[in-house]
Amino acid sequence: MLKIRTHTFGALAFGALAFGVLAFGALLPAGPALAQAPATPPPPFILSSTSFQDGGVIPDRYTQASTTAAISPALSWINAPAATVTYTLIMHDPDTAPRKSTTDILHWMAFNIPGSTTALPEGVATTPSLPDGTVQPNNFGGKPGFMGPGARGVYHHYTIELYALDTKLSLGPDATREQVMAAMEGHVIGKAAIEGRFRR
């Protein structure tokens, strides 16, 4: 009589292996969950001016070539960080090294601009403080507020920087640029800038 041999051990082993694969698969998340959508980056913090184009030539009325006192250009900004408490604005001429120093010429500095502000009008008053609490220390010429560009011969690149801060600075109109920058350290949550060129 023919005897049929059954491979019971092999069948059991294969079954156990199959069960293990199924169990391991059950522990894995579904395919779509493995690929998480990347976080959408916030829109860029942008500073602009209707007085001149970024990188363009600054018109005479905002400079020392004006037939009357130079006035500050109009500025506006969008997409500032939501946590902004105040802004600090610094306009300087990086193409200079006065008195053989490593610094440059400061044309305008204003800090504690309220966080709700989104624009500065043309011709901001050149006073140590403004009604909204903005503080304007002295520029390179020793006067508060804006000082117009005055480069001669070759174009200088006047840079306007706007810093968004998560705090209000405990400084007054007698603060120096170095003191303001030191007080801002660790509180800058955003920065935007534009540049204008000028020469006489």
Legacy VTK file of the C-alpha trace (Angstrom):
# vtk DataFile Version 3.0
C-alpha trace
ASCII
DATASET POLYDATA
POINTS 200 float
0.000 0.000 0.000
1.349 3.476 -0.997
2.017 5.725 1.950
1.667 9.495 1.523
4.000 11.506 3.716
2.721 14.885 4.879
5.092 17.744 5.719
3.266 18.944 8.831
6.291 20.740 10.334
6.989 22.670 7.147
3.375 23.790 6.846
3.343 25.001 10.441
6.583 26.934 9.974
5.333 28.604 6.805
2.087 29.534 8.524
3.950 31.103 11.423
6.093 33.109 9.025
3.056 34.354 7.153
1.386 35.365 10.406
4.497 37.296 11.439
4.566 39.219 8.161
0.924 40.102 8.518
1.370 41.185 12.124
4.390 43.367 11.248
2.433 44.935 8.415
-0.388 45.766 10.775
2.044 47.739 12.930
3.099 49.987 10.038
1.041 53.122 9.329
-0.836 53.376 6.097
1.112 54.598 3.085
-0.219 58.199 2.916
0.602 58.802 6.600
4.307 58.126 5.943
4.602 61.138 3.638
3.670 64.237 5.633
3.095 67.417 3.661
5.881 69.987 4.219
4.958 73.017 6.319
4.073 76.075 4.265
6.724 78.778 4.820
5.451 82.190 5.948
5.277 84.913 3.283
8.394 87.117 3.128
8.669 90.277 5.221
8.968 93.031 2.592
9.900 96.710 2.899
9.138 99.010 -0.028
8.867 102.674 -0.964
6.738 104.681 -3.362
9.478 107.348 -3.355
12.037 105.224 -5.226
12.467 101.682 -6.471
14.607 99.202 -4.591
18.071 99.568 -6.109
17.057 102.708 -7.989
18.234 106.302 -7.795
16.853 108.357 -4.901
15.176 111.567 -6.169
16.754 114.873 -5.146
13.899 115.930 -2.889
14.978 113.252 -0.391
18.648 114.242 -0.536
21.041 117.068 0.238
20.694 118.144 -3.392
17.168 119.361 -2.639
16.557 123.100 -2.928
14.674 122.850 0.362
15.291 120.698 3.423
15.477 116.997 2.505
12.499 114.942 3.634
12.325 111.260 4.469
10.907 108.921 1.808
7.595 107.128 2.196
7.990 103.567 3.438
5.605 100.655 3.869
5.891 96.988 4.729
3.905 93.769 4.609
3.989 90.271 6.140
5.648 91.279 9.397
5.939 88.509 12.020
2.742 88.138 14.057
4.625 88.502 17.344
6.060 91.922 16.470
5.904 94.389 19.366
7.970 97.231 17.887
10.128 98.042 14.877
13.536 99.638 14.598
14.504 101.455 11.409
18.103 102.208 10.458
19.233 104.036 7.308
22.965 104.129 6.691
25.580 104.579 3.982
27.824 101.476 3.921
30.124 103.064 1.333
31.733 105.287 3.947
34.280 104.940 6.735
34.270 108.272 8.594
37.217 109.158 10.803
39.045 106.006 9.644
36.613 103.851 11.651
34.896 100.554 10.890
31.464 102.142 11.197
29.599 104.052 8.483
27.384 107.128 8.284
24.033 106.904 10.050
21.350 108.842 8.179
18.294 107.896 10.191
17.421 105.776 13.179
14.007 105.293 14.727
12.995 102.706 17.294
9.913 101.696 19.290
7.807 102.163 16.171
4.530 100.487 17.276
4.020 96.928 16.083
0.653 97.862 14.574
2.354 100.272 12.158
2.628 99.233 8.508
3.917 102.459 6.942
5.771 105.707 7.516
4.586 108.721 5.519
6.835 110.940 3.473
8.436 113.682 5.535
8.461 112.228 9.073
9.072 115.031 11.585
12.713 115.397 12.599
12.038 115.437 16.320
13.498 113.248 19.097
10.131 111.573 19.664
6.848 111.179 17.816
3.282 111.100 19.203
3.017 107.324 18.733
6.048 106.686 20.978
8.638 106.336 18.214
12.081 107.555 19.299
14.531 109.191 16.854
18.103 109.557 18.144
20.646 111.815 16.475
21.956 110.981 13.028
25.583 111.431 11.931
24.986 115.162 11.593
24.049 115.433 15.268
20.333 116.047 14.699
17.330 113.777 15.363
15.499 112.015 12.582
16.243 111.852 8.881
19.377 113.210 7.165
19.344 113.097 3.370
22.030 111.381 1.270
24.839 113.622 0.061
27.427 111.509 -1.772
29.555 113.226 -4.397
31.266 111.793 -7.452
30.269 108.124 -7.323
27.030 106.454 -6.367
26.651 105.419 -2.739
24.233 102.673 -1.773
21.939 103.938 0.973
20.441 101.021 2.859
17.231 101.185 4.878
16.763 98.271 7.265
13.607 97.508 9.222
13.873 95.139 12.181
10.816 93.504 13.760
11.316 93.025 17.499
9.472 91.021 20.127
10.025 93.751 22.726
10.070 97.502 23.360
13.468 99.093 23.913
14.082 100.891 27.196
16.156 103.651 25.639
15.704 107.347 24.985
16.603 109.848 22.248
20.159 110.078 23.583
20.829 106.424 22.699
23.658 105.697 20.281
23.445 103.313 17.369
25.653 100.853 19.244
23.357 100.954 22.280
20.271 100.403 20.170
21.837 97.451 18.347
22.958 95.932 21.656
19.454 96.276 23.120
17.978 94.596 20.034
20.230 91.561 20.383
18.168 88.421 20.967
14.873 90.160 20.103
14.977 90.362 16.295
12.243 88.164 14.806
12.265 89.595 11.295
14.213 91.926 9.011
13.510 93.624 5.705
15.583 96.090 3.702
15.682 98.243 0.595
18.483 100.178 -1.052
18.648 103.395 -3.006
21.545 104.974 -4.895
22.568 108.623 -4.969
25.367 110.925 -6.075
25.564 114.616 -6.842
LINES 1 201
200 0 1 2 3 4 5 6 7 8 9 10 11 12 13 14 15 16 17 18 19 20 21 22 23 24 25 26 27 28 29 30 31 32 33 34 35 36 37 38 39 40 41 42 43 44 45 46 47 48 49 50 51 52 53 54 55 56 57 58 59 60 61 62 63 64 65 66 67 68 69 70 71 72 73 74 75 76 77 78 79 80 81 82 83 84 85 86 87 88 89 90 91 92 93 94 95 96 97 98 99 100 101 102 103 104 105 106 107 108 109 110 111 112 113 114 115 116 117 118 119 120 121 122 123 124 125 126 127 128 129 130 131 132 133 134 135 136 137 138 139 140 141 142 143 144 145 146 147 148 149 150 151 152 153 154 155 156 157 158 159 160 161 162 163 164 165 166 167 168 169 170 171 172 173 174 175 176 177 178 179 180 181 182 183 184 185 186 187 188 189 190 191 192 193 194 195 196 197 198 199
